[in-house]
Amino acid sequence: MLVNFVLRQPKLLTRLRNVGRSPTIRQYYKPKQKEAFFDVEGVVTKDTVLFRYEDLKKVRMKNFLGMSMLPLWAYLGYFAYTLKKKLEPFREEVSTNVRYNFLLDNVTKAGVGVGVGFFLFGVGLTSYWMVRTMNTVRKLVLRKGGKYVGIQTYGLLGRNEAFLNVPVVHCSGIQHKF
């Protein structure tokens, strides 16, 4: 009898199923008029936020760490580049030992290449994080009228307030699996 009562109450049954679960709230744009989604002229009466990623602290921290790599790798590159001059006074001391002489020759020959490599690696690492921060989307807004999508990125220091308006016909919504 209790089972029949529970099964006849749809709201009670739904509540029993969702015990312990957090309530879900839709976080994406879902148009009410689905047949008019592709022909949105006049359907959208106000700006609608399609996507928002507001984590300024995390983005700035990643950008700061990425930009701090340039001085670190530049110093390592400079040290390796100038290592030949610093090791020349020791050449006479190790000329009698074959093993140490071999190691000193390898270090002096490879120092310039390793120094340039360290510096270029640091430039590449810093450039990657700067470009990544500048292209991280902060907000995606469907503009009034539905013909344009406004894209706001974080910018170089995370304080970009400008929107780039792109026609909707130039946008696609493909999610790639990584």
JOFENFEN-V692526 format. One record per residue. RES is the residue in one small letter. PSI is psi in degrees with one decimal (* if undefined). BURIAL is 1 if it has 9 or more other ideal C-beta (glycine too) atoms within 8 Angstrom, else 0. Layout:
BEGIN
((RES	PSI	BURIAL) (RES	PSI	BURIAL))
END
This chain:
BEGIN
((m	-42.0	0) (l	-37.9	0) (v	-43.8	0) (n	-38.5	0) (f	-43.7	0) (v	-40.8	1) (l	-26.8	0) (r	-13.7	0) (q	95.8	0) (p	-37.6	0) (k	-39.1	0) (l	-41.1	0) (l	-40.5	1) (t	-40.6	0) (r	-39.0	0) (l	-35.6	0) (r	-32.6	0) (n	14.4	0) (v	127.6	0) (g	-11.5	0) (r	148.7	0) (s	146.0	0) (p	138.4	0) (t	136.7	0) (i	129.1	0) (r	128.1	0) (q	12.1	0) (y	166.0	0) (y	127.6	0) (k	109.6	0) (p	147.3	1) (k	-34.1	0) (q	92.2	0) (k	-32.0	0) (e	-19.9	0) (a	10.2	1) (f	-39.1	0) (f	-23.0	0) (d	77.6	0) (v	12.6	1) (e	117.2	0) (g	-7.9	0) (v	-40.8	1) (v	114.8	1) (t	-12.0	0) (k	166.4	0) (d	133.7	0) (t	126.6	0) (v	118.8	1) (l	-34.6	1) (f	141.7	0) (r	130.1	0) (y	91.1	0) (e	80.9	0) (d	67.4	0) (l	-39.2	0) (k	-43.9	0) (k	-42.9	0) (v	-43.1	1) (r	-39.0	1) (m	-44.5	0) (k	-41.3	1) (n	-41.5	1) (f	-44.7	0) (l	-40.0	1) (g	-39.5	1) (m	-25.5	1) (s	-9.8	0) (m	-27.6	1) (l	-50.7	1) (p	-35.2	0) (l	-52.1	1) (w	-28.3	1) (a	-41.3	1) (y	-43.7	0) (l	-40.5	1) (g	-42.9	1) (y	-41.9	1) (f	-44.9	1) (a	-34.9	1) (y	-38.7	1) (t	7.1	1) (l	-29.2	1) (k	-44.3	1) (k	-34.6	0) (k	-25.2	0) (l	-11.4	1) (e	-39.0	0) (p	-21.0	0) (f	-2.9	0) (r	-40.3	1) (e	-34.5	0) (e	-33.4	0) (v	3.9	1) (s	-24.8	0) (t	-30.5	0) (n	121.2	0) (v	-42.1	0) (r	-49.1	0) (y	-35.4	0) (n	-41.3	1) (f	-45.1	0) (l	-41.5	0) (l	-40.7	1) (d	-42.4	0) (n	-42.1	0) (v	-43.0	1) (t	-33.5	1) (k	-37.9	0) (a	-10.2	0) (g	-42.4	1) (v	-47.0	0) (g	-41.9	0) (v	-39.6	1) (g	-45.6	1) (v	-39.4	1) (g	-44.0	1) (f	-46.0	1) (f	-45.2	1) (l	-34.9	1) (f	-42.3	1) (g	-40.7	1) (v	-42.3	1) (g	-42.6	0) (l	-45.0	1) (t	-41.5	1) (s	-40.8	0) (y	-48.7	1) (w	-33.0	1) (m	-45.0	1) (v	-38.8	0) (r	-43.2	1) (t	-40.4	1) (m	-22.7	1) (n	4.2	0) (t	124.1	1) (v	127.2	1) (r	-45.2	1) (k	146.7	1) (l	117.5	1) (v	127.8	1) (l	116.7	1) (r	160.6	1) (k	131.4	0) (g	-24.5	1) (g	10.0	1) (k	-20.5	0) (y	150.9	1) (v	126.6	1) (g	128.3	1) (i	124.5	1) (q	125.2	1) (t	173.0	1) (y	-25.8	1) (g	-176.2	1) (l	-43.9	0) (l	8.6	0) (g	13.1	1) (r	34.9	0) (n	123.6	1) (e	-6.6	0) (a	147.9	0) (f	144.7	0) (l	117.6	0) (n	125.7	0) (v	136.6	1) (p	143.9	0) (v	-31.4	1) (v	-16.5	0) (h	1.4	0) (c	150.0	0) (s	152.8	0) (g	65.3	0) (i	128.3	0) (q	119.6	0) (h	140.3	0) (k	132.9	0) (f	*	0))
END
